[in-house]
Amino acid sequence: MQPPDLCATRCAICNTEGNAVELYPANFVMEALHPIFFSARRVPDRIHYRIVKCSICGLVRSDPVADSRILGQLYAQSTFDYGDEVDNLKLTYGYYLSKLNKYDVQKRTLLEIGCGNGFFLEEGLKQGYVNVVGVEPSADAVARANSKVRSQIICDMMRPGLFGKGQFDVICMFQVLDHIADPAGLLAECYHVLKPGGLILCLNHNIEAISARLLRNRSPIVDIEHTFLYSPDTMRHLFSSSGFKVLRIHPVINIYSPHYMVRLLPLPRTFKGILLKLLKKRIFQKIKLLAPLGNLNLVARKPQ
């Protein structure tokens, strides 16, 4: 793939181009636009576009970025490299899915956008959802799916025409919205395929978390994969302007292994390598850590 030209981005809330202050200058070469850097949950490498903050609403975004066609190719060619963390992710995401019961959720149909190898679809079935469907651009991730759910995964980007109007009771996105170049367009499509009264469950990074404020551009969330970075306020504005009624926004408690926790830390490379090798030992692999590491969770409803 030839290194592409970069395209200016607009604020997803205000729809303005420019009109932003620079937080961090770009620190990558064009050759970094490679599938290896767009594979989920890789070891943080601090490579990122120019990062700016909207002067009107405060939404943080990358500007400029590769166009959506190139991004689609990069995600399609990305690899599934986080199999060791699937059990912990299933526990975390499954916990927040179970919390939808308090909103009288209907459990006929569930869609997950960016479903990886489908591990959360398995959790959805376990929690009583009758039909589960996933959309995932990475061919490698889909190929690694359990045969129980593989046929329910569409290898594609979420886009108009994939599903009919009012098809789903619940739509879930976990660490996906940050990656989307047109979040308003994605939410419009979610609104279209969600049934009236249906719920959307979204978990993603919080740019205003203590860890992000302390680490600044050394934070693992400041990354070339992330087109937008949200705060509770900008998440609320984005979903409300897309027609959803926001029911709750709150911090997330993640379940991680010690190995994955160390992967996220901005430590010297040699020391980090030694520590990661040590934490691969079986005695450490059984340990589970609960930590509020800078994610936020949103639940919203499509009005009746």
Rosetta blueprint (number, residue, H / E / L):
1 M L
2 Q L
3 P L
4 P L
5 D L
6 L E
7 C E
8 A L
9 T L
10 R E
11 C L
12 A L
13 I L
14 C L
15 N L
16 T L
17 E E
18 G L
19 N L
20 A E
21 V E
22 E E
23 L E
24 Y E
25 P L
26 A L
27 N L
28 F L
29 V L
30 M H
31 E H
32 A H
33 L L
34 H L
35 P H
36 I H
37 F H
38 F H
39 S L
40 A L
41 R L
42 R L
43 V L
44 P L
45 D L
46 R L
47 I L
48 H L
49 Y L
50 R L
51 I E
52 V E
53 K E
54 C E
55 S L
56 I L
57 C L
58 G L
59 L L
60 V E
61 R E
62 S E
63 D L
64 P L
65 V E
66 A E
67 D L
68 S H
69 R H
70 I H
71 L H
72 G H
73 Q H
74 L H
75 Y H
76 A H
77 Q L
78 S L
79 T L
80 F L
81 D L
82 Y L
83 G H
84 D H
85 E H
86 V H
87 D H
88 N H
89 L H
90 K H
91 L H
92 T H
93 Y H
94 G H
95 Y H
96 Y H
97 L H
98 S H
99 K H
100 L H
101 N H
102 K H
103 Y H
104 D L
105 V L
106 Q L
107 K L
108 R L
109 T E
110 L E
111 L E
112 E E
113 I E
114 G L
115 C L
116 G L
117 N L
118 G L
119 F H
120 F H
121 L H
122 E H
123 E H
124 G H
125 L H
126 K H
127 Q L
128 G L
129 Y L
130 V L
131 N E
132 V E
133 V E
134 G E
135 V E
136 E L
137 P L
138 S L
139 A H
140 D H
141 A H
142 V H
143 A H
144 R L
145 A L
146 N L
147 S H
148 K H
149 V H
150 R H
151 S L
152 Q L
153 I E
154 I E
155 C L
156 D L
157 M L
158 M L
159 R L
160 P L
161 G L
162 L L
163 F L
164 G L
165 K L
166 G L
167 Q L
168 F E
169 D E
170 V E
171 I E
172 C E
173 M E
174 F E
175 Q L
176 V L
177 L H
178 D H
179 H H
180 I L
181 A L
182 D L
183 P H
184 A H
185 G H
186 L H
187 L H
188 A H
189 E H
190 C H
191 Y H
192 H H
193 V H
194 L E
195 K E
196 P E
197 G E
198 G E
199 L E
200 I E
201 L E
202 C E
203 L E
204 N E
205 H E
206 N E
207 I L
208 E L
209 A L
210 I H
211 S H
212 A H
213 R H
214 L H
215 L H
216 R H
217 N H
218 R H
219 S L
220 P L
221 I L
222 V L
223 D L
224 I L
225 E L
226 H L
227 T L
228 F E
229 L E
230 Y E
231 S L
232 P H
233 D H
234 T H
235 M H
236 R H
237 H H
238 L H
239 F H
240 S H
241 S H
242 S L
243 G L
244 F L
245 K E
246 V E
247 L E
248 R E
249 I E
250 H E
251 P E
252 V L
253 I L
254 N E
255 I E
256 Y E
257 S L
258 P H
259 H H
260 Y H
261 M H
262 V H
263 R H
264 L H
265 L L
266 P L
267 L L
268 P L
269 R H
270 T H
271 F H
272 K H
273 G H
274 I H
275 L H
276 L H
277 K H
278 L H
279 L H
280 K L
281 K L
282 R H
283 I H
284 F H
285 Q H
286 K L
287 I L
288 K L
289 L E
290 L E
291 A E
292 P L
293 L L
294 G L
295 N E
296 L E
297 N E
298 L E
299 V E
300 A E
301 R E
302 K L
303 P L
304 Q L
